[in-house]
Amino acid sequence: MYKICFVVILLLFSLMSSGQEHPQDFHPPLDIPLVLSGTFGELRSNHFHAGIDIKTQGQSGLRVYAIADGYISRIKVSPWGYGKAIYITHDNGYSSVYAHLMRYTGAIQDYVISSQYKNQSYDIELFPTKDDLRVKKGEIIGLSGNTGSSAAPHLHFEIRNSQNQYPQNGLLFGFDITDNIPPVIKELKVYSKAKKTVIDGDNEDKLYSVKGSAKNCYIDKTIEVSGPYALGINTYDLLNKANNKNGVYSIEVLVDSQLIYSHTMKEFGFHETRYINSHLDYSEKVTNKRKLHKCFLEPNNKLSIYDYVANKGIIKPKNGTQKVVIRVKDAYKNFSELNFKVKKSEQILSDNTSKDTVKFTSIFPYEEHNTFGNELLSIEIPKYSLYDTLFFTYKVFEDSSDIFHSPIHCVQNEESTVHSPYALSVRTTVPDSLTSKSYICKLNKKGKPNYVGGNYKDGKISVKTRLFGNFTVAIDTINPVVKGLNIYPGKTMKSSTLKMTIKDGESGVKTYSATINDEWVLMEYEPKSNKLTHYFKKDLKAGKYVFKLVVYDSVNNATEYQAVFYR
């Protein structure tokens, strides 16, 4: 009897602990049905998605609520990233984040605008004390919007562990979100993990379409493999009431009923999120815009999301046939299952057909400091900046267009990346009078230059970058373009706002500053529309005013706009 009671007590304690781990009584951040356009842990550009994206019915201006009692511990305003964001530290050990807001409300808005004028900057980051801006559960803290790097109106919402600021999977906290749809498994990729491994007759990685759905996904053939191999999977989740392809919660791989790989998206640290470029198939992403989870680990992948990985995820075929199961789950316990067979092939690859015969310039071990250079170019890659040993390639082509001021340097290729920035220096023929206007650019697939940056010294331009690809040197002597949208010289302004557009097609807009009657005024910058907006003070008196705006690009070309207006 004593043992039974003890077990019951342990079970109840476990359930209580589970409930404490993910509180279920948070106030919803919006007062509309919560329909998602993005989930936690989705594969994004250079990062895992740290929150959930809540649809706002295609509009801005919905009321945003604090999910629990606490204090506003951080406010950040930026034209990029999270745009206008609020961070609340709650009394229960969690923090919440609300991003892409249109504006803040009440005392919060006053606090932000006052700080922007004091610092004479739209971009600002503030850290109020515990007593500055207290909030109650269900209090309105802002209005939803589309600021920052947001493609459409929505609320980006996060829950974090206050102690280490690790984002938590927001779908585990009891919000009223409907999902009874299992994930979709679209494609399987089989990777050759030895130089002579043959996959279905070829010494190449192979992609297979997945048939069926839910618990009945399958490959319509037995895959034949001669040596060590690994797996990758193209999968996504669907939720009710939305067509968005969302991230999955977990992936497991079993071979002959033995677990060899498992990862779960419960939490991660921002310091590790860039390791996504090792977790996904980066080459497939760049080349084919295909998002594949690799179910194996590269040597320098330091992500903490992996529950269990046997032999780095590399599988050795056995005599006969292996039964492989890949199980994909969402946060609401819906799951799909892919079943297929792998048969050991006896095909032997000759040395002259091995993929190791591909030519390369140098070998860069990931755990070493790697350098490469000649009279035209030099690079330095710090140790542990690569995810695995890199077979580095380099070529150089003379530019015949007279547009650029160095040869075109093919540094590796866009299908590769680095975790930490490396140093790149390019020798240039830029005239002395234009060195301050020169910069390293990367050419896209159409040959158009994109600004990377750099500093000129002793005939070379140097920059730190995480990019590989085709680099050269360009010059920007073109001033930014500035236009008034609702203002022109001599206009009587009746509007509550003053609107401009600013644009620079070469090195890009770097800074701007505006004044009215020589006093700095706040202008909100929205890069997506190239728009600057000033909101007039309600008590602005009638009279004559002089508006000035100066815009600088990244190499300090400047344009000044001036207009006298009347009120």
C-alpha positions as CSV (number, residue, x, y, z in Angstrom):
1,M,0.0,0.0,0.0
2,Y,2.8,2.3,0.9
3,K,4.5,1.7,-2.4
4,I,1.3,2.5,-4.3
5,C,0.8,5.8,-2.5
6,F,4.4,6.7,-3.1
7,V,4.1,6.1,-6.8
8,V,0.9,8.1,-7.0
9,I,2.6,11.0,-5.2
10,L,5.5,10.9,-7.6
11,L,3.1,10.9,-10.5
12,L,1.2,13.9,-9.2
13,F,4.5,15.7,-8.5
14,S,5.6,15.0,-12.0
15,L,2.4,16.4,-13.4
16,M,2.6,19.5,-11.3
17,S,6.2,20.0,-12.4
18,S,5.2,19.6,-16.0
19,G,2.5,22.2,-15.5
20,Q,5.0,24.6,-13.8
21,E,7.4,24.1,-16.7
22,H,4.9,25.4,-19.2
23,P,2.3,27.7,-17.5
24,Q,-1.1,27.3,-19.1
25,D,-2.8,30.5,-17.8
26,F,-1.2,33.3,-19.9
27,H,-3.5,35.9,-21.4
28,P,-3.6,35.7,-25.2
29,P,-1.5,38.4,-26.8
30,L,-4.4,39.3,-29.2
31,D,-8.1,39.2,-28.7
32,I,-8.9,37.6,-32.0
33,P,-8.8,33.8,-32.8
34,L,-5.1,32.9,-32.9
35,V,-4.3,31.7,-36.4
36,L,-0.6,31.3,-37.2
37,S,1.6,32.0,-40.2
38,G,4.7,30.8,-38.5
39,T,5.7,28.4,-35.7
40,F,8.7,28.0,-33.4
41,G,11.9,26.5,-34.8
42,E,11.0,27.1,-38.5
43,L,14.0,27.1,-40.8
44,R,14.6,30.7,-41.6
45,S,17.5,32.6,-43.2
46,N,20.5,32.1,-40.9
47,H,18.4,31.4,-37.9
48,F,15.6,29.3,-36.4
49,H,12.4,31.2,-35.9
50,A,12.3,32.1,-32.2
51,G,8.6,32.7,-31.8
52,I,5.2,32.2,-33.3
53,D,3.8,34.5,-35.9
54,I,0.1,35.3,-35.3
55,K,-2.0,36.6,-38.2
56,T,-3.7,39.9,-37.7
57,Q,-6.4,39.5,-40.3
58,G,-4.3,41.3,-43.0
59,Q,-4.3,44.6,-41.1
60,S,-2.3,46.7,-38.6
61,G,-3.6,48.4,-35.5
62,L,-5.0,45.4,-33.4
63,R,-4.6,45.7,-29.7
64,V,-1.7,43.8,-28.2
65,Y,-1.9,42.5,-24.6
66,A,0.6,41.7,-21.9
67,I,0.3,38.0,-21.2
68,A,1.0,38.3,-17.5
69,D,2.0,40.7,-14.7
70,G,5.6,42.1,-15.0
71,Y,7.6,45.0,-16.1
72,I,8.9,46.2,-19.4
73,S,12.6,45.4,-19.3
74,R,13.6,46.3,-22.9
75,I,12.3,48.3,-25.8
76,K,13.9,48.3,-29.2
77,V,13.1,50.4,-32.3
78,S,14.8,49.6,-35.6
79,P,14.0,49.8,-39.3
80,W,15.2,46.2,-39.5
81,G,14.7,42.9,-37.6
82,Y,11.8,43.1,-35.0
83,G,11.0,46.7,-35.9
84,K,9.2,48.2,-32.9
85,A,9.4,45.6,-30.1
86,I,8.5,45.3,-26.4
87,Y,10.2,42.8,-24.0
88,I,8.4,42.1,-20.7
89,T,9.9,40.3,-17.7
90,H,7.2,38.5,-15.8
91,D,7.0,37.5,-12.2
92,N,6.9,33.8,-13.0
93,G,10.4,33.3,-14.5
94,Y,9.4,33.9,-18.1
95,S,9.7,36.8,-20.4
96,S,7.6,37.7,-23.5
97,V,8.4,39.6,-26.7
98,Y,6.0,41.4,-29.0
99,A,7.5,42.5,-32.3
100,H,6.7,44.4,-35.6
101,L,4.4,46.7,-33.6
102,M,2.8,49.8,-35.4
103,R,3.2,51.8,-32.2
104,Y,3.3,51.6,-28.4
105,T,0.5,52.8,-26.1
106,G,0.2,55.4,-23.4
107,A,3.1,55.9,-21.1
108,I,5.2,53.4,-23.1
109,Q,4.8,55.5,-26.3
110,D,5.7,58.7,-24.4
111,Y,8.7,57.1,-22.8
112,V,10.0,55.9,-26.3
113,I,9.5,59.2,-28.1
114,S,11.0,61.2,-25.3
115,S,14.1,59.0,-25.5
116,Q,14.3,59.2,-29.3
117,Y,14.3,63.0,-29.1
118,K,16.9,63.0,-26.3
119,N,19.2,60.7,-28.3
120,Q,18.2,62.3,-31.7
121,S,17.7,58.9,-33.2
122,Y,14.8,56.8,-34.5
123,D,16.8,53.6,-33.9
124,I,17.0,53.1,-30.1
125,E,17.3,50.4,-27.5
126,L,16.1,51.1,-23.9
127,F,16.3,49.2,-20.7
128,P,13.7,50.5,-18.2
129,T,14.1,49.6,-14.5
130,K,11.7,47.4,-12.7
131,D,9.8,50.4,-11.4
132,D,9.6,52.5,-14.7
133,L,6.9,50.6,-16.7
134,R,5.0,48.0,-14.7
135,V,2.2,46.2,-16.6
136,K,-0.7,44.0,-15.6
137,K,-1.9,40.8,-17.2
138,G,-4.3,41.7,-20.0
139,E,-3.1,45.4,-20.2
140,I,-2.8,46.9,-23.7
141,I,0.8,47.6,-24.5
142,G,0.8,48.4,-28.2
143,L,-0.9,48.0,-31.6
144,S,0.1,45.3,-34.1
145,G,1.9,46.4,-37.2
146,N,4.3,45.5,-40.0
147,T,7.6,47.3,-38.9
148,G,11.1,45.9,-39.3
149,S,11.8,42.9,-41.4
150,S,8.2,41.9,-41.7
151,A,6.7,40.8,-45.0
152,A,3.1,41.4,-44.0
153,P,1.1,42.6,-41.0
154,H,1.4,40.2,-38.1
155,L,2.4,39.8,-34.5
156,H,5.7,38.0,-33.8
157,F,5.3,36.7,-30.3
158,E,7.9,34.9,-28.1
159,I,8.1,33.4,-24.6
160,R,11.6,33.2,-23.2
161,N,13.3,31.8,-20.1
162,S,14.1,35.0,-18.2
163,Q,17.3,33.6,-16.7
164,N,19.1,32.8,-19.9
165,Q,16.8,34.4,-22.5
166,Y,16.4,31.1,-24.4
167,P,13.2,31.3,-26.5
168,Q,10.7,28.6,-25.7
169,N,8.2,26.9,-28.0
170,G,5.1,29.1,-27.6
171,L,2.8,26.3,-28.7
172,L,3.5,24.5,-25.4
173,F,1.8,27.1,-23.2
174,G,-1.8,26.4,-23.7
175,F,-2.9,29.1,-26.1
176,D,-6.1,28.4,-28.0
177,I,-4.7,27.3,-31.3
178,T,-6.3,24.6,-33.4
179,D,-4.2,22.0,-35.0
180,N,-5.4,18.4,-35.8
181,I,-3.5,18.1,-39.1
182,P,-0.4,15.9,-39.2
183,P,2.9,17.2,-40.8
184,V,3.6,16.7,-44.5
185,I,6.7,14.7,-45.5
186,K,7.5,15.7,-49.0
187,E,10.9,14.4,-49.9
188,L,13.7,12.2,-48.7
189,K,17.4,12.7,-49.5
190,V,20.0,10.0,-49.1
191,Y,23.6,11.2,-48.7
192,S,26.7,9.4,-49.6
193,K,29.0,9.4,-46.5
194,A,32.1,7.7,-47.9
195,K,34.0,8.5,-51.1
196,K,33.0,5.2,-52.8
197,T,29.4,4.8,-51.5
198,V,27.0,4.0,-54.4
199,I,23.4,5.0,-54.1
200,D,21.1,3.4,-56.6
201,G,24.0,3.1,-59.1
202,D,25.5,6.5,-58.6
203,N,28.2,8.0,-56.4
204,E,25.9,11.0,-55.7
205,D,23.4,12.1,-53.1
206,K,19.9,11.1,-54.2
207,L,16.5,12.8,-53.7
208,Y,13.3,10.8,-53.6
209,S,9.7,11.9,-53.7
210,V,7.5,10.7,-50.9
211,K,4.1,9.3,-51.6
212,G,1.2,8.9,-49.3
213,S,0.4,11.0,-46.2
214,A,0.1,11.0,-42.4
215,K,1.0,7.5,-41.0
216,N,1.2,6.0,-44.5
217,C,4.1,7.8,-46.2
218,Y,6.4,5.7,-48.3
219,I,9.0,5.5,-51.1
220,D,7.9,3.4,-54.0
221,K,11.1,1.5,-54.3
222,T,13.8,-0.2,-52.2
223,I,16.9,2.0,-52.1
224,E,20.2,0.2,-52.8
225,V,23.3,1.5,-51.0
226,S,26.8,0.1,-51.0
227,G,28.4,2.0,-48.1
228,P,27.9,4.4,-45.2
229,Y,25.0,6.8,-45.8
230,A,22.8,9.4,-44.0
231,L,19.4,10.9,-44.4
232,G,17.7,14.2,-44.8
233,I,14.0,15.1,-45.0
234,N,11.9,17.9,-46.5
235,T,8.9,18.3,-44.2
236,Y,6.6,20.9,-42.9
237,D,3.5,21.3,-40.6
238,L,0.0,22.6,-41.4
239,L,-2.4,24.2,-38.9
240,N,-6.1,24.6,-39.2
241,K,-7.5,27.8,-40.8
242,A,-4.2,28.7,-42.6
243,N,-2.3,27.5,-45.6
244,N,1.2,28.4,-44.4
245,K,3.9,25.8,-44.3
246,N,5.1,25.8,-40.7
247,G,8.0,24.2,-38.8
248,V,7.7,20.8,-37.3
249,Y,8.3,20.0,-33.6
250,S,10.4,16.8,-33.7
251,I,12.0,14.3,-36.1
252,E,13.0,10.8,-35.2
253,V,14.9,8.2,-37.4
254,L,14.8,4.5,-36.6
255,V,16.7,1.8,-38.4
256,D,15.4,-1.7,-37.7
257,S,13.5,-0.3,-34.8
258,Q,16.6,1.2,-33.2
259,L,16.6,5.0,-32.7
260,I,19.6,6.6,-34.4
261,Y,18.5,10.3,-34.5
262,S,16.1,12.6,-32.7
263,H,15.7,16.3,-32.4
264,T,13.0,18.4,-30.6
265,M,12.2,22.1,-30.9
266,K,11.5,23.0,-27.3
267,E,14.1,25.8,-26.9
268,F,17.4,27.0,-28.1
269,G,19.9,29.8,-27.4
270,F,20.4,32.8,-29.7
271,H,24.1,32.2,-29.5
272,E,23.6,28.9,-31.4
273,T,20.8,29.7,-33.8
274,R,23.2,30.4,-36.8
275,Y,24.1,26.7,-36.6
276,I,20.9,26.2,-38.6
277,N,23.2,26.5,-41.7
278,S,24.8,23.2,-40.6
279,H,21.5,21.6,-39.6
280,L,19.8,22.2,-42.9
281,D,21.1,21.3,-46.3
282,Y,22.6,24.7,-47.2
283,S,23.4,23.7,-50.8
284,E,19.8,22.6,-51.4
285,K,18.5,25.8,-49.9
286,V,20.7,28.1,-52.1
287,T,20.4,26.1,-55.3
288,N,16.8,24.8,-55.2
289,K,15.2,26.8,-52.4
290,R,14.5,23.4,-50.8
291,K,14.5,23.2,-47.0
292,L,15.9,19.9,-45.9
293,H,16.5,18.8,-42.3
294,K,19.8,16.8,-42.2
295,C,19.3,13.9,-39.9
296,F,23.1,13.7,-39.3
297,L,25.7,16.0,-37.7
298,E,28.6,17.8,-39.2
299,P,31.7,17.9,-36.9
300,N,31.3,21.5,-35.9
301,N,27.5,21.6,-35.4
302,K,27.0,22.8,-31.8
303,L,23.2,23.0,-31.7
304,S,21.5,21.8,-28.4
305,I,18.3,20.7,-30.1
306,Y,19.4,17.1,-30.6
307,D,18.0,14.5,-28.1
308,Y,20.0,11.6,-29.4
309,V,22.3,11.0,-32.4
310,A,24.1,7.7,-32.9
311,N,27.4,7.7,-34.8
312,K,26.7,11.3,-35.9
313,G,23.7,10.0,-37.8
314,I,25.8,7.9,-40.3
315,I,24.2,4.6,-41.1
316,K,26.1,1.5,-42.2
317,P,24.1,-0.8,-44.5
318,K,23.9,-4.4,-43.4
319,N,23.7,-7.6,-45.4
320,G,20.1,-7.9,-46.6
321,T,17.6,-5.2,-46.1
322,Q,17.1,-2.5,-43.4
323,K,13.7,-1.1,-42.4
324,V,13.8,2.7,-41.9
325,V,11.2,4.8,-40.2
326,I,11.2,8.6,-40.1
327,R,8.6,10.0,-37.7
328,V,7.7,13.7,-37.8
329,K,5.6,15.3,-35.0
330,D,4.0,18.7,-34.4
331,A,3.6,20.3,-31.0
332,Y,0.0,19.0,-30.8
333,K,1.0,15.3,-31.0
334,N,-0.1,14.9,-34.6
335,F,2.5,12.8,-36.5
336,S,3.4,11.4,-39.9
337,E,5.5,8.4,-40.6
338,L,7.7,7.6,-43.6
339,N,8.5,3.9,-44.0
340,F,11.0,2.6,-46.6
341,K,13.7,-0.1,-47.1
342,V,17.4,0.1,-47.8
343,K,19.1,-2.9,-49.3
344,K,22.9,-3.3,-49.3
345,S,24.4,-3.2,-52.8
346,E,27.5,-5.0,-53.8
347,Q,28.4,-2.5,-56.5
348,I,32.0,-1.3,-56.2
349,L,33.1,2.1,-57.4
350,S,36.4,2.4,-59.2
351,D,39.0,5.0,-58.2
352,N,38.6,7.1,-61.4
353,T,34.9,7.6,-60.9
354,S,35.0,8.5,-57.2
355,K,33.6,11.9,-56.3
356,D,37.0,12.6,-54.6
357,T,38.4,13.3,-58.1
358,V,36.7,16.7,-58.1
359,K,39.4,19.4,-58.4
360,F,39.9,21.8,-55.5
361,T,42.4,24.6,-54.7
362,S,43.1,23.8,-51.0
363,I,41.8,21.8,-48.1
364,F,40.5,23.8,-45.1
365,P,40.2,21.7,-41.9
366,Y,37.3,23.1,-39.9
367,E,39.3,23.0,-36.6
368,E,42.2,25.0,-38.0
369,H,42.9,28.7,-38.9
370,N,42.9,28.6,-42.7
371,T,44.5,31.1,-45.1
372,F,44.7,31.5,-48.8
373,G,46.2,34.3,-50.9
374,N,48.0,35.5,-54.0
375,E,49.0,38.9,-55.3
376,L,45.3,39.8,-56.0
377,L,43.4,38.4,-53.1
378,S,43.8,37.0,-49.6
379,I,41.4,35.4,-47.1
380,E,41.7,34.3,-43.5
381,I,39.1,32.0,-41.9
382,P,39.3,31.6,-38.1
383,K,39.3,28.1,-36.7
384,Y,35.9,26.6,-36.0
385,S,34.3,29.0,-38.5
386,L,33.5,26.1,-40.9
387,Y,31.0,23.4,-40.1
388,D,33.2,20.7,-41.7
389,T,36.4,20.4,-43.6
390,L,36.1,22.4,-46.8
391,F,37.5,21.5,-50.2
392,F,38.1,25.1,-51.1
393,T,38.0,26.3,-54.7
394,Y,39.2,29.6,-56.2
395,K,39.2,31.1,-59.7
396,V,39.8,34.6,-61.1
397,F,38.4,36.2,-64.2
398,E,39.3,39.5,-65.8
399,D,36.4,41.9,-66.0
400,S,35.8,43.2,-69.5
401,S,33.0,45.6,-68.7
402,D,35.1,48.5,-67.2
403,I,32.4,48.8,-64.5
404,F,34.5,47.2,-61.8
405,H,37.9,47.9,-60.4
406,S,39.4,44.5,-59.8
407,P,39.1,41.1,-61.5
408,I,36.2,38.9,-60.5
409,H,37.2,36.5,-57.7
410,C,35.3,33.3,-57.4
411,V,35.7,32.5,-53.8
412,Q,34.4,29.0,-53.2
413,N,30.6,29.2,-54.2
414,E,27.3,30.3,-52.8
415,E,26.4,26.7,-51.8
416,S,28.9,27.0,-48.9
417,T,28.9,29.2,-45.9
418,V,30.8,30.0,-42.7
419,H,29.6,30.4,-39.2
420,S,31.8,33.3,-38.2
421,P,33.0,36.1,-40.4
422,Y,36.3,35.7,-42.3
423,A,38.7,38.4,-43.5
424,L,38.6,39.1,-47.3
425,S,41.1,41.5,-49.0
426,V,41.0,42.4,-52.7
427,R,43.6,44.4,-54.6
428,T,42.1,47.2,-56.6
429,T,42.9,49.7,-59.4
430,V,40.6,52.4,-58.0
431,P,42.1,55.9,-58.6
432,D,43.4,57.7,-55.5
433,S,40.7,60.3,-55.8
434,L,37.9,57.7,-55.5
435,T,39.2,55.3,-52.8
436,S,36.7,56.6,-50.2
437,K,33.9,55.7,-52.6
438,S,35.1,52.2,-53.3
439,Y,33.8,49.0,-51.8
440,I,33.8,45.2,-52.2
441,C,30.6,43.9,-53.8
442,K,29.3,40.4,-54.4
443,L,27.7,39.6,-57.8
444,N,24.4,37.9,-57.8
445,K,23.5,35.2,-60.5
446,K,22.6,38.0,-62.9
447,G,25.9,39.8,-62.4
448,K,24.4,42.6,-60.4
449,P,26.6,44.0,-57.6
450,N,25.4,43.9,-54.0
451,Y,27.2,46.0,-51.4
452,V,29.4,44.1,-48.9
453,G,31.6,47.0,-47.7
454,G,35.2,47.4,-46.8
455,N,38.0,49.9,-46.0
456,Y,40.7,51.0,-48.5
457,K,44.4,50.8,-47.5
458,D,47.6,50.5,-49.6
459,G,45.9,49.4,-52.8
460,K,43.6,46.9,-51.1
461,I,40.0,46.9,-49.8
462,S,39.4,44.7,-46.8
463,V,36.1,43.5,-45.3
464,K,34.8,40.8,-43.0
465,T,32.0,38.7,-44.4
466,R,30.2,35.4,-44.0
467,L,29.5,35.1,-47.7
468,F,31.2,33.0,-50.4
469,G,30.7,33.7,-54.1
470,N,31.9,36.1,-56.8
471,F,33.5,39.3,-55.5
472,T,34.9,42.4,-57.1
473,V,35.4,46.1,-56.4
474,A,32.9,48.8,-57.3
475,I,32.7,52.6,-56.9
476,D,29.6,54.6,-55.8
477,T,29.6,58.3,-56.6
478,I,25.8,58.6,-56.9
479,N,24.0,60.6,-54.3
480,P,20.9,59.1,-52.6
481,V,17.5,60.0,-54.2
482,V,15.2,62.0,-51.9
483,K,11.6,62.9,-52.8
484,G,8.8,64.6,-51.0
485,L,5.5,62.7,-51.0
486,N,3.2,65.3,-49.4
487,I,5.5,68.2,-49.1
488,Y,7.0,70.7,-51.6
489,P,8.5,74.2,-51.2
490,G,5.8,76.8,-50.3
491,K,3.1,74.2,-49.4
492,T,0.6,74.8,-46.7
493,M,0.7,71.6,-44.7
494,K,-2.8,70.5,-43.4
495,S,-1.8,66.9,-42.9
496,S,-0.9,65.4,-39.5
497,T,2.2,63.9,-41.1
498,L,5.2,64.8,-43.3
499,K,6.2,62.0,-45.7
500,M,9.3,61.5,-47.8
501,T,11.0,58.7,-49.7
502,I,14.7,58.0,-49.6
503,K,16.5,55.5,-51.8
504,D,20.1,54.5,-52.8
505,G,20.6,51.9,-55.5
506,E,24.3,51.5,-55.0
507,S,25.8,51.1,-51.5
508,G,22.5,51.7,-49.7
509,V,21.1,54.3,-47.3
510,K,23.3,54.5,-44.1
511,T,22.0,57.4,-42.1
512,Y,19.6,60.4,-42.2
513,S,18.7,63.4,-40.1
514,A,15.9,65.9,-40.3
515,T,15.2,69.3,-38.7
516,I,12.4,71.8,-38.6
517,N,13.6,75.3,-38.0
518,D,17.0,73.8,-37.1
519,E,15.6,71.6,-34.4
520,W,16.0,67.8,-34.8
521,V,12.7,66.0,-35.5
522,L,11.8,62.3,-35.4
523,M,11.2,60.6,-38.7
524,E,10.3,57.0,-38.7
525,Y,12.0,54.9,-41.4
526,E,10.4,52.0,-43.2
527,P,12.9,50.5,-45.7
528,K,10.4,48.2,-47.3
529,S,8.7,51.2,-48.8
530,N,11.7,53.6,-48.7
531,K,9.5,55.9,-46.6
532,L,10.2,58.4,-43.9
533,T,7.3,59.8,-41.8
534,H,7.2,62.6,-39.3
535,Y,4.2,63.1,-37.1
536,F,3.5,66.7,-36.4
537,K,3.0,67.7,-32.7
538,K,-0.7,68.5,-32.1
539,D,0.2,71.9,-30.6
540,L,2.3,73.1,-33.6
541,K,1.4,76.7,-34.2
542,A,0.5,78.4,-37.4
543,G,3.4,80.0,-39.2
544,K,6.4,79.5,-41.5
545,Y,8.7,76.5,-41.1
546,V,11.9,75.4,-42.8
547,F,12.2,71.6,-43.2
548,K,15.7,70.1,-43.9
549,L,16.6,66.5,-44.5
550,V,20.1,65.1,-45.1
551,V,20.6,61.5,-46.3
552,Y,24.0,59.6,-46.5
553,D,24.7,56.4,-48.2
554,S,27.3,53.8,-47.0
555,V,30.2,55.6,-48.7
556,N,29.1,59.0,-47.5
557,N,27.6,60.4,-50.6
558,A,24.9,62.9,-49.4
559,T,21.7,64.5,-50.6
560,E,20.1,67.5,-48.8
561,Y,16.4,68.3,-49.3
562,Q,15.0,71.6,-48.1
563,A,11.5,73.1,-48.2
564,V,9.8,76.0,-46.6
565,F,6.2,75.1,-45.6
566,Y,3.4,76.9,-43.8
567,R,1.1,75.7,-41.2
